[in-house]
């Protein structure tokens, strides 16, 4: 199943005023990079957010949120939010803002040598 174009447009609208955003096809979905660091993305019809790992356990208690377990490896600091957790604009903005806030202190992944 390809990623949700409706969710992609929702993210694009939300990030439109933020500089240094780049879209990349990744993990069978779509990732939005902020300042060359993974920030948010889409896998199928779920929102993926890179958040502060120290906040992870609190985040996954919220409705519609779970630990990202891409390839069956749980990843602390990465969460998936289904439609239940982002139905309202307020809830959607909460997750996007959480990812943007963490991006300021997140480390960029090392560039691969070609």
C-alpha positions in Angstrom: 0.0 0.0 0.0 1.5 3.4 -1.0 1.5 6.2 1.6 -1.6 8.4 2.1 -1.4 11.4 -0.3 -4.1 13.1 1.9 -1.9 12.9 4.9 1.1 14.0 2.8 -0.8 17.1 1.8 -1.9 17.8 5.4 1.8 17.7 6.4 2.9 19.9 3.5 0.3 22.5 4.5 1.4 22.4 8.1 5.1 22.7 7.2 4.7 25.3 4.4 6.0 28.2 6.3 9.0 26.4 7.7 12.4 26.8 5.9 14.8 24.0 5.2 12.1 21.2 4.6 12.9 18.5 2.1 10.7 15.6 1.1 12.4 12.2 0.5 10.9 8.8 -0.4 12.1 6.5 2.3 11.1 3.2 3.9 8.3 2.7 1.4 6.7 6.0 2.5 7.5 9.7 2.5 9.8 11.5 4.9 10.0 15.2 5.6 13.5 16.3 6.6 14.1 19.5 8.5 17.6 20.9 8.5 18.8 17.6 6.9 17.4 15.6 9.8 14.4 13.2 9.8 11.4 15.0 11.4 8.1 13.5 10.3 6.9 11.0 7.7 4.2 8.7 6.5 4.2 5.0 6.4 1.0 3.8 4.7 -1.7 5.9 6.4 0.1 6.7 9.7 2.1 9.7 10.8 5.6 9.0 11.9 7.3 11.5 14.3 10.8 11.6 15.5 10.5 12.8 19.1 12.7 13.2 22.2 13.5 9.7 23.4 13.1 10.9 27.0 9.4 11.7 26.2 8.8 8.4 24.4 7.1 6.5 27.2 4.7 9.4 27.9 3.9 9.8 24.2 2.9 6.2 23.6 0.2 6.5 26.3 -1.7 9.0 24.2 -4.6 7.7 22.0 -3.6 6.5 18.6 0.2 6.5 19.3 2.6 3.5 19.4 6.3 2.9 19.2 7.6 2.7 15.6 8.6 -0.9 15.0 9.7 -0.8 11.4 11.2 -4.2 10.5 10.1 -5.5 14.0 12.7 -3.4 15.8 11.1 -1.0 18.3 12.7 2.4 17.9 12.7 4.7 21.0 12.2 8.3 19.9 10.1 7.3 16.9 6.4 7.0 17.2 3.5 6.2 14.8 0.2 8.0 15.1 -2.9 6.5 13.5 -6.0 8.5 12.6 -7.4 8.3 16.1 -4.5 10.3 17.4 -4.5 13.0 14.8 -8.1 13.5 13.9 -8.4 17.1 15.1 -6.1 19.9 14.0 -5.1 20.4 17.6 -3.9 16.8 17.9 -2.2 16.8 14.5 -0.4 20.0 15.4 0.7 18.6 18.7 2.6 15.8 17.1 4.1 17.9 14.4 5.2 20.5 16.9 6.7 17.8 19.1 8.8 16.6 16.2 9.8 20.1 15.2 10.9 20.9 18.7 13.0 17.8 19.0 14.6 18.4 15.6 16.5 21.4 17.1 18.5 19.0 19.3 18.4 15.9 17.2 21.6 14.6 15.6 21.7 14.3 11.9 22.5 10.8 10.6 25.9 10.3 9.1 26.1 10.7 5.4 27.0 7.6 3.5 30.0 7.7 1.3 29.3 6.9 -2.3 
